[in-house]
Amino acid sequence: MTRQYRAISADSHLEIPADRWVHRVPAQYREMAPRRIPVPGGQGEAQFIEGQPLRVEPGRQLRDHRTRYEPLGGFFDTNDGSGPPEQRVAELDEDGVDAEVLFPSPDGPNLWRGGIKDDEAYTDIVRAYNDWLAEEYCAYAPDRLLGLGLIPEVDARSAIAELEHCKEIGLTGVQLNSFPAGKMYPTPEDDVFWAAAVEIDLPLTAHVCFQFGGANYDGPLFQYPKKPEGPVKKSGSDPLTRFFASKTERDVIRLVFSGVFDRFPSLQIYFAETQLGWIPQWTEKIDDSYWRYNPHSHEVFGLPVLPRLPSEYVKDHILWGFMHNAFGVRQRHEIGVDKIMWGSDFPHPGTNWPHSQEVIEANFAGVPDDERYQMLVGNAVRFFHLD
């Protein structure tokens, strides 16, 4: 029977201890897998990740508008949002939300690649998490707990293998944490993954931006066809920096200039937890920067000449997620009503759980019912292929 959705959170998170799923990791790699440990010298628990600082679990008792969100001293088994799937469904009911798209914890899988250096161990650990998510957690309520699989940051072959596996086990979509070939910049090798994604038709997402091993990336942004002759001022050493200020903008603009949307015109990617109000100003700015500066960037660096304006690619191929941004909702026609999805961010500090209905009413005040439904339900149903 088809579920009638009234509100879908397109951005929620799984904050669960690794011992819930590491039994699926092959025995020879289990010592490299994340694990739950007591906080040394204090009360609470932490997540140990190979090669990373301890990730302390905060206290999440959220019913009073986050007044008891404590940075230290939390326990997974008693925190809001960290329990088994039956607890999660009850928390959805308490919030008046019908379903949620489950991104992993940013303090979890985003850091695995930075610490686990063995490629085979790392990809097997990613596989173990994805299998547990589909077969043990989301299987409890598959029309309400909508899990996103992880794509390993190794190479395009590994990325395609996990993409196909996520489709086979019934996950709702996948999250990218780097470009598909495992680099933090686009490469020609990415195209075999983009082609597979179009053929398989499994939704692609990123949470805020690509975060590549959880590190603050300071390497190359783009593979430019030309190297400038003579000295280049540091402030002008990378022409793409004219097009972005935030990491979200950085990754979207690199997708645009890499030509991926020209080669794969049906490809769309959802960037969650970005908010909305800045987007119309940014798309106006990138078109102006392209008109002013790209002739020089093309001549000196070989930056591609685009068949269309940058803003046109953004409007056609990128979807955006927000939590509480009434100003941004008022700009919805500039962004595209069909490109916006609401999320609760539960159980992170940005959430208002279990008072999301109040936030929804404030965000969508004065919005026609059909447009409200589209941003709360319809776009998620279409993008994530829900019944």
C-alpha positions in Angstrom: 0.0 0.0 0.0 1.3 3.4 -0.9 2.2 5.7 2.0 0.6 9.1 2.1 3.4 11.5 3.1 2.7 14.9 4.7 6.3 15.8 5.7 9.6 14.2 4.8 12.9 15.3 6.3 15.4 15.1 3.4 18.2 15.7 5.9 18.5 13.7 9.1 21.5 11.8 10.6 22.4 8.5 12.1 24.4 9.0 15.3 24.9 5.4 16.3 27.8 3.6 17.9 29.9 1.5 15.5 29.4 -1.7 17.6 25.9 -1.9 16.2 27.3 -2.9 12.7 31.0 -3.8 13.0 30.0 -7.5 13.3 29.6 -7.3 9.5 33.3 -6.3 8.9 35.5 -9.2 7.9 37.4 -10.5 10.9 40.8 -9.6 9.5 39.9 -5.9 9.3 37.8 -5.6 12.5 40.6 -4.0 14.5 40.8 -1.2 12.0 37.0 -0.5 12.2 35.5 2.3 14.3 34.5 1.3 17.8 32.7 2.7 20.9 34.9 3.4 23.9 34.5 5.2 27.3 35.7 8.7 27.5 39.1 8.5 29.2 39.0 10.1 32.6 35.5 11.3 32.4 31.8 10.4 32.0 30.4 9.6 28.6 31.4 7.7 25.5 33.4 8.3 22.3 33.9 6.9 18.9 37.4 5.7 18.1 38.4 6.0 14.5 41.7 4.7 13.2 44.2 7.6 12.8 41.8 10.3 14.1 41.3 12.1 17.4 38.5 10.7 19.6 35.1 11.8 18.6 33.2 12.4 21.9 29.5 11.7 21.8 27.6 14.8 23.1 24.6 14.5 25.3 21.5 14.8 23.2 18.3 15.4 25.2 16.5 17.6 22.8 12.9 17.9 23.8 13.3 21.4 25.3 14.5 23.1 22.1 18.1 21.9 22.6 18.5 23.3 26.1 20.1 20.1 27.2 22.5 19.6 24.2 25.8 19.1 26.0 29.1 18.8 24.1 30.5 16.2 26.5 29.2 13.4 28.6 26.7 11.7 26.3 25.8 8.0 26.0 24.6 6.5 22.7 22.1 4.2 24.3 20.2 7.1 26.1 20.7 9.9 23.7 17.8 11.1 21.5 18.3 9.9 17.9 20.9 7.3 18.8 18.8 4.3 19.6 17.5 1.3 17.6 15.2 1.7 14.6 12.0 1.3 16.7 13.1 4.3 18.8 13.7 6.3 15.6 10.3 5.6 14.3 8.8 6.7 17.6 10.8 9.9 17.4 9.5 10.6 13.9 6.0 10.2 15.2 6.6 12.6 18.1 7.9 15.1 15.6 5.0 14.8 13.2 7.4 13.7 10.4 6.5 10.7 8.2 9.9 9.7 6.9 13.5 10.9 6.9 16.5 10.6 4.6 19.4 9.3 6.8 22.8 10.7 6.2 25.6 9.3 8.3 27.2 11.2 11.2 29.7 13.8 9.8 32.0 12.7 12.7 31.9 9.2 11.5 32.3 7.9 7.9 33.6 11.3 6.7 36.7 10.6 8.8 37.3 6.9 7.9 39.3 7.5 4.7 41.6 9.9 6.6 42.5 7.3 9.1 42.1 3.9 7.5 44.9 3.7 4.9 44.4 0.2 3.7 42.1 0.4 0.7 40.7 -3.1 1.0 40.0 -2.8 4.7 38.4 0.6 4.1 36.1 -0.5 1.3 35.1 -3.6 3.3 34.2 -1.4 6.3 32.1 0.8 4.0 30.4 -2.3 2.7 29.7 -3.5 6.2 28.0 -0.2 7.2 25.9 -0.2 4.0 24.7 -3.8 4.5 23.8 -3.1 8.1 21.9 0.0 7.2 19.8 -1.7 4.5 19.3 -5.1 6.0 19.0 -4.4 9.8 18.2 -0.7 10.4 16.1 0.6 7.5 14.4 -2.8 7.0 12.4 -2.1 10.2 10.4 0.6 8.4 11.6 0.9 4.8 9.0 3.5 3.8 10.1 5.8 6.7 13.8 5.2 7.4 15.4 6.1 4.0 19.1 5.2 4.2 21.9 6.6 2.1 24.8 4.3 1.4 28.4 5.4 1.5 30.6 5.6 -1.6 34.3 4.7 -0.9 36.9 7.3 -1.7 39.3 5.1 -3.5 38.8 4.9 -7.2 36.1 4.9 -9.8 36.0 1.1 -10.0 35.4 0.8 -6.2 32.8 3.6 -6.4 30.8 1.9 -9.1 30.9 -1.5 -7.3 29.4 0.1 -4.2 26.9 2.1 -6.1 25.6 -1.1 -7.8 25.6 -2.9 -4.4 23.6 -0.1 -2.7 21.0 -0.4 -5.5 20.8 -4.2 -5.1 20.3 -4.0 -1.3 17.5 -1.4 -1.6 19.1 1.8 -0.2 17.4 5.0 -1.0 20.5 6.7 -2.5 24.2 7.3 -1.9 26.3 10.1 -0.4 29.4 11.3 -2.2 32.3 12.5 0.0 34.7 13.2 -2.9 34.7 13.1 -6.7 34.0 9.5 -7.8 37.5 8.5 -8.6 38.5 9.3 -5.0 40.1 12.7 -5.7 39.1 16.0 -4.3 39.0 17.5 -7.9 37.3 16.2 -11.0 39.1 13.8 -13.3 38.2 12.1 -16.6 38.0 8.8 -14.6 34.9 10.1 -12.9 32.9 9.7 -16.1 32.5 6.0 -15.8 30.8 6.5 -12.4 28.6 9.3 -13.7 27.5 7.0 -16.6 26.8 4.2 -14.2 24.8 6.5 -11.9 22.6 7.6 -14.8 22.0 4.1 -16.0 21.3 2.7 -12.5 19.3 5.8 -11.5 20.2 5.7 -7.9 20.0 9.3 -6.3 23.3 11.0 -5.6 23.7 13.4 -2.6 26.4 15.3 -0.8 26.1 16.6 2.7 26.9 20.4 2.6 30.0 19.6 0.4 32.6 17.0 -0.4 34.7 16.5 2.7 37.4 14.0 1.6 38.6 12.1 4.7 37.2 14.8 7.0 40.2 17.0 6.4 40.4 20.7 5.4 41.5 20.1 1.9 44.2 22.4 0.6 45.2 20.7 -2.6 44.4 21.5 -6.3 40.9 22.5 -7.2 40.9 21.6 -10.8 43.1 20.1 -13.5 43.8 23.0 -15.8 44.8 22.2 -19.4 47.3 25.0 -19.5 50.0 26.2 -17.1 50.5 30.0 -17.1 53.8 31.3 -18.4 55.8 33.6 -16.2 54.9 34.7 -12.6 51.3 34.6 -11.4 50.1 36.5 -8.4 49.0 34.2 -5.6 45.6 35.9 -5.4 45.0 35.0 -9.0 46.7 31.6 -9.1 43.4 29.7 -9.3 40.7 31.2 -11.5 37.9 29.1 -10.1 38.2 30.9 -6.8 36.3 33.8 -8.5 33.2 31.7 -8.5 32.8 30.5 -4.9 33.1 31.6 -1.3 31.9 28.5 0.5 32.8 24.8 0.1 29.3 24.1 -1.2 29.8 26.6 -4.0 33.3 25.2 -4.6 32.0 21.7 -5.4 29.0 22.8 -7.4 31.1 25.1 -9.6 33.7 22.4 -10.2 31.0 20.0 -11.4 29.8 22.7 -13.8 33.3 23.5 -15.3 34.2 19.8 -15.5 31.5 19.5 -18.1 29.8 16.6 -16.3 26.3 18.1 -16.9 27.0 18.5 -20.6 28.0 14.9 -21.0 25.3 13.6 -18.7 22.3 16.0 -19.1 19.9 14.0 -16.9 22.3 13.9 -13.9 21.1 15.7 -10.7 22.8 15.9 -7.3 21.2 17.0 -4.0 23.4 19.1 -1.7 21.8 18.9 1.8 21.9 21.4 4.6 22.9 24.4 2.5 20.1 26.8 3.3 18.6 28.8 0.5 18.7 32.6 0.8 22.2 33.0 -0.6 21.6 31.0 -3.8 20.0 33.7 -6.1 22.7 36.2 -5.3 25.4 33.6 -5.9 24.0 32.5 -9.3 23.8 36.1 -10.4 27.4 36.6 -9.3 28.8 33.5 -11.1 27.3 34.6 -14.4 28.8 38.1 -14.0 32.2 36.6 -13.1 32.0 34.3 -16.1 31.3 37.1 -18.5 34.1 39.3 -17.0 36.9 36.9 -16.3 36.5 33.6 -18.2 38.1 34.9 -21.5 41.3 35.5 -19.6 41.0 32.3 -17.6 40.4 30.3 -20.8 43.4 31.9 -22.5 45.9 31.6 -19.6 44.7 28.4 -17.8 42.5 26.7 -20.4 39.4 26.9 -18.2 36.6 25.6 -20.4 34.3 27.8 -22.3 30.8 26.7 -21.3 28.0 26.1 -23.8 25.6 27.8 -21.3 25.8 30.2 -18.4 26.9 28.7 -15.1 23.7 29.6 -13.4 21.7 27.5 -15.9 23.6 24.4 -15.0 23.0 25.1 -11.3 19.3 25.6 -11.8 18.9 22.5 -13.9 21.1 20.0 -12.0 21.4 20.9 -8.3 18.9 20.4 -5.5 19.2 22.2 -2.2 18.3 21.3 1.4 17.4 23.7 4.2 16.1 23.5 7.8 14.9 26.9 8.9 15.2 29.7 6.3 12.0 31.5 5.7 13.8 34.2 3.8 15.2 31.5 1.5 11.7 30.0 1.0 10.6 33.5 -0.2 13.2 33.3 -2.9 11.9 29.9 -4.1 10.9 31.0 -7.6 14.4 32.3 -8.2 15.9 29.0 -7.1 13.2 26.7 -8.5 10.4 25.3 -6.3 11.2 21.8 -7.8 14.8 22.1 -6.5 14.2 22.6 -2.7 13.8 20.0 0.1 13.2 20.6 3.8 15.1 18.7 6.5 14.9 18.6 10.3 18.7 17.9 10.8 17.7 15.6 13.7 19.5 14.9 16.0 22.1 17.6 15.4 22.2 21.0 17.1 20.4 22.6 14.0 17.3 20.6 14.7 14.1 21.8 16.5 12.9 18.2 17.1 10.3 17.5 18.4 8.9 20.8 17.4 9.5 20.6 13.6 5.8 21.4 12.9 6.3 24.9 14.4 9.4 25.4 12.1 7.5 24.2 9.1 4.7 26.6 9.7 7.1 29.5 10.1 9.1 28.6 7.0 6.1 28.2 4.8 3.9 31.0 6.0 2.0 32.4 3.0 3.2 29.7 0.6 0.5 28.2 -1.6 -0.4 24.6 -0.6 0.8 23.0 -3.8 4.3 24.7 -3.5 4.5 23.8 0.2 3.7 20.2 -0.5 6.3 20.1 -3.3 9.1 21.3 -1.0 8.0 19.2 2.0 7.1 16.0 0.2 6.9 16.0 -3.6 10.5 16.8 -4.5 11.7 14.1 -2.1 9.3 11.6 -3.5 10.4 12.4 -7.0 14.2 12.7 -6.4 14.4 9.6 -4.2 12.0 7.5 -6.1 9.6 7.0 -3.2 6.1 5.5 -3.6 
